[in-house]
Amino acid sequence: MNPKNDQIVTVHSSRNNIHDIEQFAETLCDHLMINETYFGNILTSLSELYHIWSISNPPDSIKLSYHTDFKLLNIIIDGFDQKLIDQINTPENLDHEEQGMVSDKVFVIQRLTDGIVINEDNSVQISFDISAIHNRIYHERALLLRAYHNGVNVTKVASNDDHV
């Protein structure tokens, strides 16, 4: 069995709706138990894409969705017009001030993600390798479980009732 998690959110065209993007990122990271570092990268990347989208005369809404196999997290943003897709695809050729802003944002996204792809349907897909997060947790839990079964004294976590 290959478990997958999928979620779709539609964000309507309004500068105030950045909160919907933030909520999407928070819900996604809570659901997948993603730590603060990855959360920051995901939120910043989504915010930058949202700002790129809102620079132009955006369509009424964009659609955010994610797909994961718990190793790779793919977030798909659908709703970009062809002009923005071209700017995202060739950020190094941008000279105009407005387009320069797009170039700067794409640069940030490229540094925070493990991949950015323009799909055939003109949606933008950003990817994050999250396998290390769950792998580390797995190994920590496995070590604790082995120590428990081998009779090794494992450090007890202090509770509120413990007095020093």
PEFEN-V572784 format. One record per backbone hydrogen bond with DSSP energy under -1.0 kcal/mol. NH is the residue of the N-H (numbers start at 1). CO is the residue of the C=O. Records with the same first field share a line. If there is no record, write none. Layout:
NH = CO, CO
//
This chain:
5 = 68
7 = 66
9 = 64
11 = 62
13 = 60
17 = 14
19 = 16
20 = 17
21 = 17
22 = 18
23 = 19
24 = 20
25 = 21
26 = 22
27 = 23
28 = 24
29 = 25
30 = 26
31 = 27
32 = 28
34 = 29
39 = 35
40 = 36
41 = 37
42 = 38
43 = 39
44 = 40
45 = 41
46 = 42
47 = 43
48 = 44
49 = 45
50 = 46
51 = 47
52 = 48
53 = 49
54 = 50
55 = 51
58 = 56
62 = 11
63 = 78
64 = 9
65 = 76
66 = 7
67 = 74
68 = 5
69 = 72
73 = 128
74 = 67
75 = 126
76 = 65
77 = 124
78 = 63
85 = 81
86 = 82
87 = 83
88 = 84
89 = 85
90 = 86
93 = 90
94 = 91
100 = 96
101 = 97
102 = 98
103 = 99
104 = 100
105 = 101
106 = 102
107 = 103
108 = 104
109 = 105
110 = 106
111 = 107
112 = 108
113 = 109
114 = 127
117 = 125
119 = 123
122 = 119
124 = 77
125 = 117
126 = 75
127 = 115
128 = 73
130 = 71
131 = 71
134 = 130
135 = 131
136 = 132
137 = 133
138 = 134
139 = 135
140 = 136
141 = 137
142 = 138
143 = 139
144 = 140
145 = 141
146 = 142
147 = 143
148 = 144
149 = 145
150 = 146
151 = 148
152 = 147
162 = 159
//
